[in-house]
Amino acid sequence: NAKGIVLFRRGDDNGAIRAFREAMRLDPQNTDACFNLGSLYCYRNKHDLAISVLRGGLKEHRQSVKLHYCLGWAFMLKGETAGAIECLQKVISLDSGYVNAYNRLGDIYFERGEHHRAVEQYRKAIAAAPDLAEAYRMLGRTYAAMKEYQKAIHNYQKAVERDRTDAETYRRIAELYAAKRQPAKEKANYRRAAKLGDTLSQQWCTANGVEY
């Protein structure tokens, strides 16, 4: 399994696959190797292979949170949202604190235009891990899509409080202040994003004569 990880990091996918499969042959109880092989297939957009491997692993390890999660990810990448939702809900039933499962469910509902359901999932993620930025960022995105701009700004600001290097989120805040016609706050956030290297914000600052 360790050899497979090293080979994957070196870009030798075929060698990594052989190593992970050998680990699974030597130790059928090794969920790490199954998870790593499934993840590798996901990264390489071989979704059907990932699904096959992970389902095989779950026959041996029906309560494995990480295998259910990875299978849900494979279904998401393949565009089979019903299968993804089922897997992610299973993850939550096994581990109610598994933050990524809530975030991925939120992403699915967001893409389906079910914004209120997305909000519910992101709020659950925040309740499970209030110091992580991702759920706040995704919640801000969802409120922006709902045109609830003040709520969007509030959650985006919560995100950058936790990750002050997040240039894109500063830009999103600037765009919302532009929609609310608050130019001073718009400029301040574009400048922050530009300083952090956001290209679009740098272009905006240049076009508007704002130093960063």
C-alpha positions in Angstrom: 0.0 0.0 0.0 2.8 2.4 0.9 4.6 1.6 -2.4 1.4 2.3 -4.3 1.1 5.8 -2.7 4.8 6.5 -3.6 4.2 5.4 -7.2 1.0 7.4 -7.5 2.8 10.5 -6.3 5.5 9.9 -8.9 2.9 9.7 -11.7 3.2 5.9 -12.2 -0.5 5.0 -12.2 0.0 1.5 -13.5 2.6 0.7 -10.9 0.4 2.1 -8.2 -2.6 0.0 -9.4 -0.4 -3.1 -9.3 0.8 -2.3 -5.8 -2.7 -1.6 -4.4 -4.1 -4.7 -5.9 -1.2 -6.8 -4.4 -1.9 -5.2 -1.0 -5.6 -6.2 -1.3 -4.6 -9.8 -2.4 -2.2 -10.2 0.6 -4.6 -8.7 3.1 -8.3 -8.7 2.0 -9.1 -6.7 5.2 -6.9 -3.8 4.1 -9.5 -1.0 3.5 -6.7 1.6 2.9 -5.5 -0.2 -0.2 -9.1 -0.5 -1.5 -9.8 3.2 -0.8 -6.5 4.3 -2.4 -7.2 2.2 -5.6 -10.8 3.6 -5.8 -9.5 7.1 -5.3 -6.8 6.7 -8.0 -9.5 5.6 -10.5 -11.6 8.6 -9.5 -8.6 10.9 -10.1 -8.1 9.4 -13.5 -11.8 9.6 -14.4 -12.2 5.8 -14.6 -15.4 6.0 -12.6 -16.8 2.5 -13.5 -13.5 0.9 -12.3 -13.6 2.9 -9.1 -17.2 1.9 -8.4 -16.4 -1.8 -9.1 -13.4 -1.8 -6.7 -15.2 0.1 -3.9 -18.3 -2.1 -4.1 -16.1 -5.1 -3.9 -14.5 -3.6 -0.8 -17.8 -2.9 0.8 -18.8 -6.6 0.5 -16.0 -7.3 3.0 -16.4 -4.0 5.0 -20.0 -3.0 5.0 -19.5 -0.4 7.7 -16.5 1.3 6.2 -17.1 5.1 6.3 -14.2 5.9 4.0 -15.3 3.3 1.3 -18.9 4.5 1.3 -17.6 8.1 1.0 -15.3 7.3 -1.9 -18.0 5.4 -3.6 -20.3 8.4 -3.3 -17.5 10.5 -4.8 -17.2 8.1 -7.7 -20.9 8.3 -8.3 -20.8 12.1 -8.2 -18.0 12.3 -10.8 -20.0 9.9 -13.0 -23.1 12.1 -12.7 -25.2 9.5 -10.9 -26.5 11.7 -8.1 -29.0 9.2 -6.8 -26.2 6.8 -6.0 -24.0 9.5 -4.6 -26.7 10.7 -2.3 -27.4 7.2 -1.0 -23.7 6.6 -0.3 -23.3 10.0 1.5 -26.3 9.5 3.6 -24.9 6.1 4.6 -21.7 7.8 5.6 -23.6 10.2 7.8 -25.6 7.4 9.4 -22.3 5.7 10.3 -20.5 8.9 11.4 -22.6 12.0 12.0 -19.5 14.2 12.2 -18.2 13.4 8.8 -18.0 16.9 7.5 -17.1 16.2 3.9 -20.2 14.1 3.4 -22.4 17.1 4.3 -20.4 19.3 2.0 -20.7 16.9 -0.9 -24.5 16.5 -0.4 -24.7 20.3 -0.3 -22.8 20.4 -3.6 -25.2 17.9 -5.2 -28.3 19.8 -4.1 -26.7 23.1 -5.3 -26.1 21.7 -8.7 -29.6 20.5 -8.9 -31.0 23.9 -8.0 -32.3 22.7 -4.7 -30.8 25.6 -2.8 -32.7 25.3 0.5 -31.6 21.6 0.8 -28.0 22.7 0.0 -28.2 25.3 2.8 -29.4 22.6 5.2 -26.4 20.4 4.4 -23.8 23.1 4.6 -25.2 24.2 8.0 -24.9 20.7 9.2 -21.2 20.7 8.1 -20.7 23.9 10.0 -22.3 22.5 13.1 -19.9 19.5 12.9 -16.8 21.6 12.2 -17.3 25.3 12.8 -13.6 26.2 12.2 -13.4 24.9 8.6 -13.8 27.4 5.9 -15.3 25.3 3.1 -18.9 25.0 4.3 -19.1 28.8 4.9 -17.8 29.4 1.4 -20.3 27.1 -0.2 -23.1 28.5 2.0 -22.1 32.0 0.7 -22.2 30.7 -2.8 -25.7 29.3 -2.3 -27.1 32.4 -0.8 -25.6 34.4 -3.6 -27.4 32.2 -6.1 -30.6 32.8 -4.1 -29.9 36.5 -4.4 -29.8 36.8 -0.6 -26.7 39.0 -0.8 -26.3 40.0 2.8 -26.4 36.4 4.0 -24.0 35.5 1.3 -21.6 38.2 2.4 -21.9 37.2 6.0 -20.9 33.6 5.2 -18.2 34.5 2.8 -16.7 36.7 5.6 -16.9 33.8 8.0 -14.9 31.8 5.4 -12.1 34.3 5.0 -11.9 34.7 8.8 -10.9 31.1 8.8 -8.7 31.3 5.7 -7.3 34.7 5.0 -5.4 33.5 1.9 -8.7 32.7 0.0 -8.4 35.3 -2.8 -11.4 34.0 -4.7 -13.7 34.5 -1.8 -12.6 38.1 -1.3 -13.4 38.6 -4.9 -16.9 37.1 -4.5 -17.5 39.5 -1.6 -16.4 42.4 -3.8 -18.8 41.3 -6.5 -21.7 41.2 -4.0 -20.9 44.7 -2.7 -20.9 45.8 -6.3 -24.4 44.3 -6.7 -25.4 46.2 -3.5 -23.8 49.4 -4.8 -21.4 49.8 -2.0 -18.3 50.9 -4.0 -15.9 51.5 -1.0 -16.4 47.9 0.3 -16.3 46.6 -3.3 -12.9 48.3 -3.8 -11.5 47.1 -0.5 -12.2 43.5 -1.2 -11.0 43.6 -4.8 -7.7 45.1 -3.4 -7.4 42.2 -0.9 -8.0 39.6 -3.5 -5.6 41.3 -5.9 -2.9 41.3 -3.2 -3.4 37.6 -2.8 -2.8 37.0 -6.5 -6.4 36.8 -7.9 -6.0 37.6 -11.6 -9.5 38.9 -12.2 -9.2 41.2 -9.2 -5.9 42.5 -10.4 -7.5 43.3 -13.7 -10.3 45.1 -12.0 -7.9 47.1 -9.9 -5.8 48.1 -13.0 -8.9 49.1 -14.9 -10.2 51.2 -12.0 -6.9 52.8 -11.0 -6.7 51.0 -7.7 -3.2 50.2 -6.4 -2.7 46.8 -4.8 
